[in-house]
Amino acid sequence: MCAWHDSGHGALTQDEPTDLFGAPLAPRPLLPRLPEGLVYQPEFLSTADESALIELVRNLPLAQATYKSYTARRRVVSFGGSFDYDTNQLRPGRPLPATLAGLRARVAAWMGVAPTALVQALVAEYEPGTPLGWHRDVPDFEDVAGVSLGTPATLRFRPYPPVEPKRADVVRLVAAPRSIYVLRGAARWGWQHSVAPTPELRWSITWRTARAGSRAASLDQQDESAERGAVG
């Protein structure tokens, strides 16, 4: 057992970790001071859950992401909605496969929302060396939650809009495999984020809720089955 504390120096520290019988355990890495509204939890999934999801993702129809005339190195597939960067419009997408319904329910429970509130999912594959540039998610969506699979990734955050951006403004969080994070409030709207080039093959599954009054609020929330899933 252990407890996290504010050190007063911009980082979180923890008591000496022990097991249930008081024996010392290996210390966990310190977390940086995260933007308000960003919540991170390691070990959200078991290793067995992660293996099942990776096998599932490998069989999805992933294709290189395109942004207007730019073709990105990461491969993606969207469910529930897909943003067209040529027209800047959110369009209905393919339904969520039954094999992802269980994960959606778990992510929703962790976020404290109904599964149907997660109207869009984006599955992405990052080959070694693949980055994701600075951005905020499109404004049709409100909360954004991401599950990491495979290998660690360094997520970077900086205030938005960036005014004379400096390296000192950037907050870095190493998202471990099987971890989850959510962006809400200030972290969602007052910060940009990016992903540093990945050292090894990695996958992410990002879930989004609809912003009130946006085009996402009218997306078809039906999936192939809300009752079954590879990960329950």
PyMOL commands that set and color helices and strands:
alter all, ss='L'
color gray80, all
select helices_A, chain A and resi 47-58+98-111+115-117+167-169+185-189+215-218
alter helices_A, ss='H'
color red, helices_A
select strands_A, chain A and resi 4-6+12-14+38-41+63-67+70-79+81-84+89-92+118-126+132-135+141-149+153-159+171-175+180-183+191-195+202-210
alter strands_A, ss='S'
color yellow, strands_A
deselect
rebuild
show_as cartoon
